[in-house]
Amino acid sequence: MIMKMRLEDAMVYALATAGRGMTTDQIAQTINEERLHVRVDGNPVTSAQVYAAVCRNRTIFIKGGGIIHLAM
């Protein structure tokens, strides 16, 4: 059985496993390659969606200099 993550959870996983900050493009690429989150319409996650999730979740993600880091 394949469990699908919410976008924010997939972003946390991608950043945690990378062990470093990443750009929104890199995060989206990782999520799509590993199929961590699949959109309802089947299209790949975009960097704009990742950026929007960062802005919505300032207690989880920190952005600076074009790089996203985990706040925890």
N, C-alpha and C positions, 0 to 999 in steps of 0.2 A: 504494500500500500504506500502510495506517495503522498506525503504531507506537503501542502503548499503553505508558504509563509505569507504573512502580511508584508507589504512593501517595506515598512519600517524595520520589521524583524529581519528581512532579507538583507537590508542595508547594514544593520548591526552585525550580522553574520559575516558579510563580505569584508567589512572593516576589521573585525576581530580576527578573522583567519589571515588577513593580509598582514596584520601586525603593524600597520603604518597608515598614515592618512592617504586618501585617494581623491582624485577629481570625480566630479559627478559622472563624467563619461566612463571612467574606469569602474566605478561602482555599478553603473547600468550594465556595462559589458559583462562583469562578473556575474551579476544576477541573471542575465540572459543566457550566458554560456552554461551556467550550472542549473538553470531553470528553477531558481529559488522562489521566484514569484512569477505567476503567469497572469496576465491581464485577462479580463473577462472576454474581450474581443479577440484574444489570441495574439495580438501584436506585441512586439518586444517593449520592455520598459525603456523609457527615454531618459536622457540626462535631465530634461526639464521636470519630469516627474520626481526624480531623485532630489533635485534642488527644491522643489515645492515641499517635499516631505521633510527636508532639512529645516526649512523655514517654519514649518508647523510644529516641529519637535525640538525646540531649542534646549530642552533639558537633556536630550539624548545626544545631539550632534552639535559640534562646533565647526564653524566655517571661518576660514581666514586664508588670504592669499591664494584663493582658488582651490584650496585643499579642505576636505572634510575629515574631521576626526571624531572619535567617540568622546563624549563628555565624561564618561565613567572611567 
